[in-house]
Amino acid sequence: MIVKMMKYNVVLMASDADRFIESLRHLGMVDITTTGWEPSEDDRTLLLDIEARSKALAVLAPLKDEPTTATVAAGSVFAAYSDAQRDIAHAKGDVARLQKLCEEWEPWGDFSVDTIAKLSAAGVALRYFVTNEAVFEEIVAALGSVQNIVEISNVGGMVRFVVIGNGSDELSIDAQELKAPTMSLAELHQTIDERNATIAHAEETLVACAKQQAEIQHELSALKVRLQNVQINATASTAAEGFLLVVEGWAEAANTDAVDSLLNDTPNLVYVKSKPTEEDNTPVKLKNNRFARLFELIGGMYALPKYGTLDMTPFFAPFYMLFFAICLNDAGYGSIIFALGLALFLKGGAKMRQVSSLTMICGGATALFGLYTGSLFGMSIPDLLGYPSIEESPFFDFQGKFFSWALALGVFQIIFGMFLNIVFKARTFGITSTFSTLGWFIVLVSSCLAGGLQMLDPSWVIPGFTLSSTAYYIALGVGLVFMLLLNDIHRNPLLNFASGLWDTYNNITGLLSDVLSYIRLFAIGLSGGVLAQVFNSLAMGLTGLDSGIEQFTVATIFQILGATAILLVGHGINLFMSSISSFVHPMRLTFVEFYKNAGFEMSTRAFEPLTDEE
């Protein structure tokens, strides 16, 4: 659900603004509106400082438990971090460049740059070339009698050679000429070692900075406070030639007593408290039960609901969990996901509790659904238990029956979304505002009950309510009246009819597209299962274990090791790819199909009260 908010318009002396904002920050209950803030040049510098320290904390966090003998002086941790990062970047660039030079000059062998310089001073010029073996032989045949051509190396058919002259010779050689070396191989390797030592020293400094990252966190908090003050002062309205400041703030309705008390105790201040209107950009905060709260992470990836509308999180949460389980569709894979979530829950700390709990719930649902469909790491549980076929077992035939069930789930979620839309609109704007959607809802529900159930199971027939029954035609007629004639009771009936026909065309094509999107549940679940079976067949077939073990020998050990490697790699790839699909596609069904039919409206603003960063 969306937490109810109250709006505050506060008028105070401009000279008291910083002190007032600080008191709100200590209270930690008020969100100040800063919409429309445009950063100045100084503000951009402040933003860059905040970004740099945030990035520093992200880099240093994994290093805090690493051992080190390096130390960093208090008050200069961020500067030491920045210097170390710069040194590492420069040194790694140098190492990459020098290693490339090594690769280029290693075929020439170890040489002395000083000797080359002495030869050049004495009038002896060396020019360096590389070409393929056939072209080199042609060059030697043509110029060998008049030029001093010396072959240095022949690696992989590529010949490196030197032409010795006095520097004034005009050469026309069909080969790639290379620059003269500026460092010997020994000097290159020594320089690389020096740069690697620089990197190691800088990395030690980073570990030392990580152990004192609290100092960077303190600086970041102070910078964020400065940014908040800048935003508030820049966006607040002024009056009385700048002597007065008008600030808009928001607080949870449940906390208004504490906010009122603070405002009443603040001198030289006047405020007006009111309920939000539809025109206000009201910040949004969600409050759900323990189960639905986990799925706020999923919903937040799209958008928060607009204030005054319906929070869809409790309603899409069970569907998302089920759709994830259907897409992954394997008890073994689900158990691994659950185990990873449990490990993250135990080791990740409080910050990872939401992610780890969500992972465990989705993994547990997958394991249960995989058991229901009889799939364990691509193996058929009914076959393992000795059932003649899955039809004769208590397990569900996913491959043979779930196609129609995927469509049925889609229809159910879409109809459920329409129901939520009708209920919310009726409560907010009155029942007459829902007649168009209500008509569609009646037509869809009655058609599904009269004919759709029999598509899932021929025995699911409602007595007296079939596609040929009078009751069905009555329901259909009521729905069509709402759709075509009463879609806007304030409009001319002829216009209603024309508009209803146009809406009917759009809704039919849209609903058909929406329902067909749910086929992806079946397709993804089936493809993951088939790939798992393929890797099982490869592991057994390539190692010969599919024919059984007649006699256990040393070769059998290698067969088992080979099969194990194929299974681990194959199932690892399949689990990774299937998990991504199982995460993304249910999200797509939620945000597109369900949200659209449920009438979801998004908000661009979350409730973020001023708080003490420390």
SENU-533124 format. One record per residue (C-alpha): residue in three letters; x, y, z. Coordinates in steps of 0.2 Angstrom, whole numbers, plus 5000, padded with zeros to 4 digits. Layout:
REM SENU-533124
AlaXYZ...
REM end
This chain:
REM SENU-533124
Met500050005000Ile500550184998Val500850285014Lys499750435016Met500650595016Met500350775022Lys500950935013Tyr501851075022Asn502151255015Val503351345027Val503751525027Leu505351575037Met506651705037Ala507951675024Ser509351695037Asp508651555047Ala508551435032Asp510151335036Arg509751315055Phe507951265050Ile508551135038Glu509751065050Ser508351045063Leu507250945050Arg508750835046His508950795065Leu507050755065Gly507250635049Met505450645044Val505250785031Asp505550775012Ile505850945005Thr505350974987Thr506851024976Thr506050994959Gly506751094945Trp508451114952Glu509851154939Pro511651144945Ser512851284943Glu514651264939Asp515051254958Asp513651134960Arg514351014947Thr516051014955Leu515050964971Leu514150824962Leu515850764955Asp516550754972Ile515150654979Glu515250534964Ala517150514966Arg516950474985Ser515450354982Lys516550264969Ala517950254981Leu516950174994Ala516350044981Val518150004976Leu518749994994Ala517349895002Pro517949724996Leu519749765002Lys519449805020Asp519949635026Glu521449615016Pro523149615025Thr524349755023Thr525849845031Ala525550015022Thr524850155032Val523950315027Ala523950475037Ala522350535045Gly521450675035Ser522250615018Val521350455015Phe520450504999Ala521950594992Ala522950434995Tyr521650334987Ser521550454972Asp523450454970Ala523550264971Gln522150244958Arg523050364946Asp524750274949Ile523950104945Ala523050174929His524750254923Ala525750104927Lys524549974919Gly524550084904Asp526450084903Val526549894906Ala525349864892Arg526349974880Leu528049894886Gln527349724884Lys526849764866Leu528549824863Cys529249664870Glu528149564858Glu528749664844Trp530649664847Glu530849494856Pro531049404839Trp532549514835Gly533449444850Asp534349534865Phe535349684858Ser536149834865Val535450004861Asp537050084865Thr537949984852Ile536650034839Ala536950214844Lys538850194842Leu538650114825Ser537550264820Ala538750384826Ala540150304816Gly539050314800Val538350144800Ala536450144798Leu535349994802Arg533549984795Tyr532349844801Phe531149754790Val529949604792Thr529049504778Asn528649334773Glu529849204769Ala529549194750Val529649384748Phe531249384758Glu532049264746Glu531549374731Ile532349524740Val533949434744Ala534049374726Ala533749544719Leu534749654731Gly535949534740Ser537349574729Val537249764732Gln536549774749Asn537149704766Ile535549604771Val535649504787Glu534249384792Ile533949404811Ser532549274814Asn531249174805Val529649144816Gly528149064809Gly528649104791Met528949284795Val530749344792Arg531449484801Phe533049554793Val534149714794Val534949814780Ile536549884784Gly537050044775Asn537750214778Gly536050304779Ser536150384762Asp535650234751Glu534050244743Leu533050074746Ser531550014738Ile531149854747Asp529449764747Ala529349734765Gln528649824781Glu529949934789Leu529949944808Lys530550084819Ala532250064827Pro532250004845Thr532450134859Met532650004873Ser533449834874Leu532449684879Ala533349684896Glu532849864899Leu531049834894His530849694906Gln531749794920Thr530549944917Ile529049824917Asp529549754933Glu529749934940Arg528049974934Asn527249814942Ala528149864958Thr527250034957Ile525649944955Ala525949824969His526349974981Ala524850074975Glu523749924978Glu524449904996Thr523950094998Leu522250054993Val522049915006Ala522650045019Cys521350165013Ala520050035014Lys520450015033Gln520150195035Gln518650215023Ala517550285037Glu518450445034Ile517850445016Gln516150405022His516150555033Glu516750665019Leu515350595008Ser514050625021Ala514550805023Leu514550835004Lys512850765003Val512250875017Arg512951025007Leu512150964991Gln510450955000Asn510651135007Val511151194990Gln509551114982Ile508351174995Asn509051354994Ala509051354975Thr507251294973Ala506351374987Ser505351524983Thr505851694990Ala504751844995Ala504952015003Glu506452054992Gly507351894998Phe507051915016Leu505751775017Leu505951595010Val504451485006Val504851295007Glu503751145002Gly503950995012Trp503150825014Ala502950705029Glu502050545033Ala500250575040Ala500750465054Asn502150575059Thr501350745058Asp501250765077Ala503150765078Val503350885063Asp501951005070Ser502851005086Leu504551055078Leu503751185067Asn502751265082Asp504351275092Thr505351355079Pro505251545080Asn504951665066Leu504051535056Val502351505048Tyr501651355040Val500151285032Lys499751095033Ser498651015019Lys498150855011Pro498950824994Thr498050864978Glu498050774961Glu499150914954Asp500450894968Asn502050794964Thr501850704980Pro503250584985Val502850404987Lys503350285000Leu502750105001Lys502249995016Asn501849815013Asn501849655022Arg503449545024Phe503149445008Ala502649584997Arg504049705003Leu505249584995Phe504549624978Glu504649814980Leu506449784973Ile505649714957Gly504349854956Gly505649984959Met506549934943Tyr505150004933Ala504350144943Leu503450184959Pro501550204958Lys500850374958Tyr500250444974Gly498350424976Thr498350264964Leu498550084969Asp500149994974Met500249844963Thr501649764973Pro500549644984Phe499549594968Phe501049554956Ala502149474969Pro501349294969Phe501249304950Tyr503049344948Met503649204960Leu502549084950Phe503149144934Phe504949134939Ala504748954945Ile503848904928Cys505248984918Leu506648894927Asn505548734930Asp506848614938Ala506948554956Gly508848544955Tyr509048724948Gly507848784961Ser508748704975Ile510348784969Ile509548954968Phe508848934986Ala510548884993Leu511349034985Gly510049144993Leu510249065010Ala512149085009Leu511949265004Phe510649285019Leu511949215031Lys513449305024Gly512849465016Gly512249555031Ala510749665033Lys511049765017Met510749605007Arg509249535017Gln507949585004Val508949514989Ser509349354998Ser507549325004Leu506849364987Thr508149234980Met507649104992Ile505749124989Cys506049114970Gly507248974972Gly506048874984Ala504548904972Thr505548844958Ala506048684967Leu504248644972Phe503648674954Gly505048574947Leu504548424958Tyr502748454952Thr503248434934Gly504548294938Ser506148384933Leu507748364942Phe509348424933Gly508548384916Met508148204922Ser506348144923Ile505848104941Pro504447984935Asp505747884925Leu506847874940Leu505447814951Gly504947684938Tyr503347754931Pro502947684913Ser502547864908Ile502248034915Glu500348024912Glu500247874923Ser501247964937Pro500648094949Phe501748224941Phe501148364929Asp501548344910Phe502348514907Gln502848474889Gly501148404884Lys499948514894Phe500748674900Phe500548774883Ser498648794886Trp498948824905Ala500248964901Leu498849054890Ala497649024905Leu498749104917Gly498949254905Val497049274904Phe496849264923Gln498249394927Ile497549514914Ile495749494920Phe496349514938Gly497249674933Met495649734925Phe494649694941Leu495949794951Asn495749934939Ile493849934940Val493849924959Phe495050074961Lys494250184948Ala492450144956Arg493150194973Thr493950354967Phe492850414953Gly491250324955Ile490550164947Thr490050254931Ser491850294926Thr492150104925Phe490750054913Ser491950024898Thr493149924907Leu491749834917Gly490949784900Trp492549704894Phe492749624911Ile491049544910Val491249484892Leu492949404896Val492549324912Ser490849254905Ser491749184889Cys493149104900Leu491849024911Ala490748964897Gly492148904885Gly493848934891Leu493748804906Gln493348664894Met494948704884Leu495948654899Asp494948504904Pro493348444894Ser492548394911Trp492548574917Val490848624912Ile489748744922Pro487948674921Gly486848804913Phe488248914908Thr489048864891Leu489348954875Ser487648904869Ser486648944885Thr485449084887Ala486349144903Tyr487949164893Tyr487049264880Ile486349374894Ala488049404902Leu488749444884Gly487349564881Val487549654897Gly489449674894Leu489149734876Val487949864882Phe489249934895Met490549934881Leu489650004867Leu488250114874Leu488750164892Asn490650194890Asp490350374894Ile488650414901His488950604898Arg489150584879Asn487950554865Pro487450374863Leu487950374844Leu489650434849Asn489750304862Phe489350174850Ala490650234837Ser491950254851Gly491550084858Leu491749994841Trp493450084839Asp493950034857Thr493349854853Tyr494549834839Asn495949904849Asn495549804864Ile495349644854Thr497049654846Gly497849714862Leu497149574872Leu497649444859Ser499449514859Asp499449524878Val498849344881Leu500049274868Ser501549354877Tyr501249224891Ile501749084879Arg503549134884Leu503249054901Phe503048884892Ala504448914879Ile505748964892Gly505348824904Leu505348704890Ser506948764882Gly507848754899Gly507348584902Val507748524884Leu509548604886Ala509748514903Gln509248344894Val510548384880Phe511948414892Asn511548244901Ser511548154885Leu513148234879Ala513948184896Met513448004895Gly513647984877Leu515348064874Thr516047964889Gly515147804885Leu514347794902Asp512547784893Ser512847604890Gly513247564908Ile514847514918Glu515247324915Gln516847324924Phe517647464935Thr519347504929Val520547654928Ala519747704912Thr518047714921Ile518747844933Phe519147954918Gln517447924910Ile516647984927Leu517848134928Gly517448174910Ala515548164912Thr515648264928Ala516548404919Ile515348404905Leu513848404917Leu514548544928Val515048664913Gly513448624904His512248634918Gly513148794924Ile512948884908Asn511048824907Leu510748884925Phe511549054922Met510549084905Ser508949014912Ser509049114928Ile509249274918Ser507749234907Ser506749184923Phe507149354931Val506849464915His505349384907Pro504149384922Met504649564925Arg504149604907Leu502449514909Thr502149614925Phe502749784918Val501849774901Glu500449664902Phe499849664920Tyr500249854923Lys499349904907Asn497749814911Ala497749864929Gly497850044925Phe499550074933Glu500150254934Met501950294938Ser502750424950Thr504450504947Arg504750544965Ala505150434980Phe504950494998Glu506650545004Pro506650635021Leu508150735026Thr509150635038Asp510850645047Glu511950545035Glu513050485050
REM end
